[in-house]
Amino acid sequence: MPSNMNERFQPLRRLLRLIQSDSDQSLAELAEQAGMSQSSAWRRLQELEAEGVIRKRVALLDPARLNLKLCIIAHVTLEYHHDEALASFSAVVRDRPEIMECYALSGTFDYMLKIRAVDVESYEAFMTRYLMRNPHVRTVVSSFVLRELKSTTELPI
């Protein structure tokens, strides 16, 4: 990319980094820190939302303060991979609020889930009631997070 093109996108990158780290800032603060006018910053934010670059603005809650200290990484293997099995498993993932993230994987396991629970007993009940009762789930291998070294929602832009 030519250097003048890169320079052209620097205020936009700064604006995106700023709203990733704190979307509560006022438009005036965002514009000033990004080196843009307020009207330019507002217009760019509207365009980025319309384009789907900014998907949503949310509040990040502290799981420990909400009695959801237990974080589990569960690796799931399905028995079969036909459309019905994938749809059935996807429905469980979508419908269960305990499942915070889900990734389809290559390699040994089919999926990796990040799950939040109050304690081991509540996770066991969730796993027994929802994951293992799904007729298409062959195995669930669970690991309990001992310590969170890094957790961010900010993309490296």
Residue frames as qw, qx, qy, qz and C-alpha x, y, z in Angstrom:
[[0.000, 0.890, 0.455, 0.000, 0.00, 0.00, 0.00],
 [0.374, 0.573, -0.061, 0.727, 1.48, 3.40, -0.92],
 [0.329, -0.165, -0.542, 0.756, 2.51, 5.46, 2.11],
 [0.225, -0.085, 0.001, -0.971, -0.01, 8.22, 1.33],
 [0.640, -0.276, -0.556, -0.453, -2.82, 5.59, 1.32],
 [0.589, -0.242, -0.670, 0.381, -1.65, 4.27, 4.68],
 [0.121, -0.050, -0.309, 0.942, -1.60, 7.81, 6.10],
 [0.403, -0.219, -0.323, -0.828, -5.13, 8.37, 4.76],
 [0.717, -0.331, -0.566, -0.234, -6.44, 5.44, 6.83],
 [0.373, 0.089, -0.643, 0.663, -4.60, 6.30, 10.07],
 [0.321, -0.165, 0.286, -0.888, -7.39, 8.51, 11.53],
 [0.794, -0.100, -0.313, -0.512, -9.93, 5.78, 10.72],
 [0.710, 0.025, -0.661, 0.239, -7.75, 3.11, 12.38],
 [0.111, 0.149, -0.541, 0.820, -7.30, 5.36, 15.41],
 [0.555, -0.170, 0.016, -0.814, -11.06, 5.89, 15.58],
 [0.846, -0.077, -0.469, -0.242, -11.68, 2.13, 15.47],
 [0.539, 0.081, -0.668, 0.507, -9.02, 1.46, 18.13],
 [0.122, -0.203, 0.370, -0.898, -10.56, 4.15, 20.35],
 [0.705, -0.173, -0.054, -0.686, -14.10, 2.78, 20.21],
 [0.793, 0.004, -0.609, 0.022, -12.81, -0.76, 20.75],
 [0.407, 0.071, -0.641, 0.647, -11.11, 0.27, 23.97],
 [0.012, 0.399, 0.583, -0.708, -13.92, 2.56, 25.23],
 [0.055, 0.454, 0.652, 0.605, -17.08, 3.12, 23.23],
 [0.235, -0.777, -0.531, 0.241, -18.50, 5.33, 26.02],
 [0.321, -0.282, 0.065, 0.902, -16.36, 8.28, 24.98],
 [0.344, 0.751, 0.274, -0.493, -18.21, 11.27, 23.61],
 [0.697, 0.620, 0.258, 0.252, -18.09, 11.99, 19.90],
 [0.074, 0.966, -0.213, 0.123, -16.00, 15.11, 20.65],
 [0.551, -0.618, 0.556, 0.070, -13.42, 13.02, 22.56],
 [0.821, 0.157, 0.510, 0.204, -13.29, 10.34, 19.87],
 [0.534, 0.810, 0.130, 0.203, -12.90, 12.89, 17.07],
 [0.111, -0.932, 0.341, -0.056, -10.17, 14.82, 18.88],
 [0.633, -0.460, 0.615, 0.103, -8.15, 11.70, 19.74],
 [0.768, 0.302, 0.519, 0.224, -8.55, 10.34, 16.19],
 [0.243, -0.343, 0.321, 0.849, -7.49, 13.65, 14.63],
 [0.071, 0.431, 0.725, 0.533, -10.82, 14.16, 12.85],
 [0.295, -0.206, 0.049, -0.932, -13.62, 16.70, 12.95],
 [0.432, 0.089, 0.725, -0.528, -16.73, 15.67, 14.88],
 [0.712, 0.436, 0.033, -0.549, -18.80, 15.59, 11.70],
 [0.507, 0.479, -0.696, -0.173, -16.23, 13.37, 9.95],
 [0.051, -0.194, 0.924, -0.325, -16.02, 11.04, 12.94],
 [0.574, 0.224, 0.509, -0.601, -19.82, 10.81, 13.18],
 [0.696, 0.495, -0.244, -0.459, -20.16, 10.14, 9.43],
 [0.363, 0.420, -0.832, -0.016, -17.43, 7.46, 9.48],
 [0.255, -0.067, 0.856, -0.445, -18.98, 5.74, 12.51],
 [0.681, 0.348, 0.269, -0.586, -22.38, 5.69, 10.77],
 [0.627, 0.522, -0.488, -0.308, -20.79, 4.26, 7.59],
 [0.151, 0.349, -0.909, 0.171, -18.86, 1.61, 9.56],
 [0.461, 0.091, 0.711, -0.522, -22.05, 0.53, 11.33],
 [0.717, 0.462, 0.024, -0.521, -23.98, 0.40, 8.04],
 [0.530, 0.530, -0.645, -0.150, -21.18, -1.65, 6.45],
 [0.943, -0.260, -0.182, -0.099, -21.15, -4.09, 9.36],
 [0.502, 0.435, -0.525, 0.533, -17.57, -3.27, 10.40],
 [0.184, -0.193, 0.603, -0.752, -18.98, -2.13, 13.74],
 [0.356, -0.253, -0.864, -0.250, -21.39, -4.94, 14.54],
 [0.537, -0.701, -0.449, -0.137, -22.55, -3.87, 17.97],
 [0.075, 0.545, -0.455, 0.701, -21.66, -1.68, 20.96],
 [0.755, -0.409, -0.506, -0.081, -21.88, -3.52, 24.26],
 [0.371, -0.751, 0.412, -0.358, -21.02, -3.33, 27.95],
 [0.631, 0.214, -0.727, 0.165, -18.49, -5.90, 29.17],
 [0.693, -0.608, 0.037, -0.385, -19.56, -7.42, 32.48],
 [0.000, 0.533, -0.801, 0.273, -17.33, -8.96, 35.15],
 [0.720, -0.113, -0.639, -0.246, -18.22, -12.68, 35.38],
 [0.410, -0.039, -0.737, 0.536, -16.85, -13.00, 38.92],
 [0.169, 0.019, 0.342, -0.924, -19.09, -10.21, 40.23],
 [0.682, 0.027, -0.184, -0.707, -22.07, -11.99, 38.67],
 [0.691, -0.249, 0.633, -0.243, -21.22, -15.33, 40.29],
 [0.899, 0.431, 0.016, -0.069, -20.02, -16.88, 37.02],
 [0.270, -0.779, 0.547, 0.148, -16.42, -17.48, 38.05],
 [0.685, -0.104, 0.699, 0.177, -16.12, -20.94, 36.51],
 [0.480, 0.653, -0.332, -0.483, -14.94, -20.85, 32.91],
 [0.765, -0.039, 0.639, 0.067, -14.87, -24.11, 30.96],
 [0.327, 0.516, -0.577, -0.542, -13.35, -24.94, 27.60],
 [0.760, 0.089, 0.612, -0.198, -15.23, -27.92, 26.16],
 [0.144, 0.372, -0.730, -0.555, -14.10, -29.81, 23.08],
 [0.734, 0.235, 0.439, -0.462, -17.00, -31.54, 21.36],
 [0.000, -0.199, 0.856, 0.477, -16.97, -34.35, 18.81],
 [0.712, 0.186, 0.069, -0.674, -20.11, -35.20, 16.88],
 [0.716, 0.015, 0.698, -0.012, -21.10, -38.74, 15.95],
 [0.542, 0.450, 0.573, 0.419, -21.97, -37.75, 12.37],
 [0.150, -0.378, 0.079, 0.910, -21.67, -34.60, 10.30],
 [0.128, 0.483, 0.721, 0.480, -24.84, -34.68, 8.23],
 [0.079, -0.469, -0.146, -0.868, -27.10, -31.62, 7.99],
 [0.635, -0.609, -0.367, -0.301, -29.50, -32.77, 10.73],
 [0.754, -0.341, -0.309, 0.469, -26.65, -33.33, 13.20],
 [0.362, 0.141, -0.044, 0.920, -25.07, -29.96, 12.48],
 [0.274, -0.539, -0.257, -0.754, -28.42, -28.16, 12.75],
 [0.723, -0.559, -0.402, -0.059, -29.28, -29.92, 16.00],
 [0.667, -0.252, -0.238, 0.660, -25.93, -29.08, 17.60],
 [0.185, 0.301, 0.098, 0.930, -26.05, -25.50, 16.30],
 [0.434, -0.646, -0.365, -0.511, -29.48, -25.05, 17.89],
 [0.728, -0.527, -0.331, 0.287, -28.10, -26.04, 21.31],
 [0.517, -0.030, -0.058, 0.853, -25.22, -23.60, 20.88],
 [0.040, -0.446, -0.244, -0.860, -27.54, -20.74, 19.88],
 [0.545, -0.609, -0.404, -0.411, -30.15, -21.44, 22.58],
 [0.750, -0.474, -0.343, 0.307, -27.94, -21.91, 25.63],
 [0.003, -0.965, 0.107, -0.237, -26.72, -18.67, 27.25],
 [0.739, -0.574, 0.290, 0.198, -24.01, -20.56, 29.17],
 [0.754, 0.184, 0.344, 0.528, -22.17, -21.02, 25.86],
 [0.092, -0.827, 0.030, 0.554, -20.26, -17.79, 25.35],
 [0.256, 0.656, -0.535, -0.466, -18.31, -18.78, 22.24],
 [0.862, 0.104, 0.496, -0.014, -18.27, -21.67, 19.79],
 [0.179, 0.683, -0.554, -0.441, -15.73, -22.46, 17.10],
 [0.964, 0.249, 0.067, -0.063, -15.78, -25.18, 14.44],
 [0.345, -0.718, 0.565, 0.214, -12.31, -26.72, 14.39],
 [0.754, 0.425, -0.495, -0.075, -10.03, -28.71, 12.20],
 [0.097, 0.465, -0.801, 0.365, -8.12, -31.54, 13.85],
 [0.140, -0.039, -0.959, 0.244, -9.13, -33.93, 16.62],
 [0.138, 0.484, 0.683, -0.529, -12.30, -32.20, 17.82],
 [0.222, 0.604, 0.614, 0.458, -15.19, -30.76, 15.85],
 [0.131, -0.849, -0.181, -0.479, -16.00, -27.79, 18.11],
 [0.409, -0.053, -0.524, 0.745, -14.58, -25.78, 20.97],
 [0.295, -0.792, -0.411, -0.342, -16.97, -24.10, 23.37],
 [0.178, 0.195, -0.486, 0.833, -16.27, -21.45, 25.99],
 [0.495, -0.578, -0.595, -0.259, -18.83, -21.87, 28.75],
 [0.050, -0.394, 0.455, -0.797, -19.52, -19.89, 31.93],
 [0.642, -0.431, -0.615, -0.156, -21.07, -21.49, 35.02],
 [0.476, -0.781, 0.144, -0.377, -21.60, -20.79, 38.71],
 [0.468, -0.539, 0.691, -0.114, -19.77, -23.95, 39.83],
 [0.034, 0.249, -0.934, -0.253, -18.81, -27.47, 38.80],
 [0.305, 0.313, 0.859, -0.266, -22.22, -28.86, 39.75],
 [0.449, 0.682, 0.206, -0.540, -24.08, -26.38, 37.56],
 [0.258, 0.564, -0.630, -0.466, -21.72, -27.15, 34.67],
 [0.131, -0.049, 0.990, 0.034, -22.28, -30.88, 35.15],
 [0.407, 0.510, 0.642, -0.402, -26.05, -30.31, 35.07],
 [0.391, 0.712, -0.164, -0.560, -25.73, -28.19, 31.91],
 [0.118, 0.439, -0.826, -0.332, -23.49, -30.74, 30.20],
 [0.220, 0.123, 0.961, -0.112, -25.73, -33.67, 31.15],
 [0.382, 0.594, 0.538, -0.459, -28.99, -31.93, 30.28],
 [0.434, 0.803, -0.007, -0.410, -28.01, -30.15, 27.06],
 [0.189, 0.655, -0.668, -0.298, -24.76, -31.39, 25.55],
 [0.129, -0.210, 0.969, 0.020, -24.78, -35.10, 26.29],
 [0.522, 0.389, 0.667, -0.361, -28.52, -35.51, 25.65],
 [0.483, 0.643, -0.261, -0.534, -28.05, -34.28, 22.12],
 [0.938, 0.080, 0.336, -0.027, -28.15, -37.51, 20.09],
 [0.705, 0.670, -0.099, 0.210, -25.44, -36.27, 17.72],
 [0.105, -0.827, 0.501, -0.234, -22.79, -35.51, 20.37],
 [0.864, 0.096, -0.478, 0.126, -20.29, -38.35, 20.72],
 [0.674, -0.264, -0.381, 0.575, -17.86, -36.87, 23.27],
 [0.085, -0.941, 0.018, -0.328, -17.31, -33.78, 25.37],
 [0.729, -0.070, -0.322, 0.600, -13.85, -33.21, 26.84],
 [0.195, -0.942, -0.152, -0.227, -13.93, -30.41, 29.42],
 [0.584, 0.077, -0.329, 0.738, -11.10, -28.34, 30.85],
 [0.294, -0.887, -0.335, 0.121, -11.57, -25.90, 33.70],
 [0.356, 0.723, -0.148, 0.574, -9.76, -22.58, 33.33],
 [0.658, -0.398, -0.400, 0.498, -7.45, -22.12, 36.32],
 [0.216, -0.648, -0.047, 0.729, -6.36, -18.58, 35.52],
 [0.515, 0.787, 0.311, 0.135, -7.19, -16.18, 32.71],
 [0.574, -0.273, 0.151, 0.757, -3.97, -14.68, 31.38],
 [0.027, 0.190, -0.272, -0.943, -5.55, -12.56, 28.67],
 [0.250, 0.591, 0.767, 0.007, -9.06, -11.78, 27.55],
 [0.011, 0.401, -0.101, -0.911, -9.83, -9.03, 25.08],
 [0.540, 0.630, 0.550, -0.096, -12.43, -8.07, 22.54],
 [0.131, 0.859, -0.206, -0.449, -10.10, -5.63, 20.78],
 [0.872, 0.414, 0.165, 0.201, -8.96, -6.62, 17.29],
 [0.568, -0.459, 0.224, 0.646, -5.28, -5.91, 16.48],
 [0.490, 0.758, 0.328, 0.279, -5.83, -3.13, 13.96]]
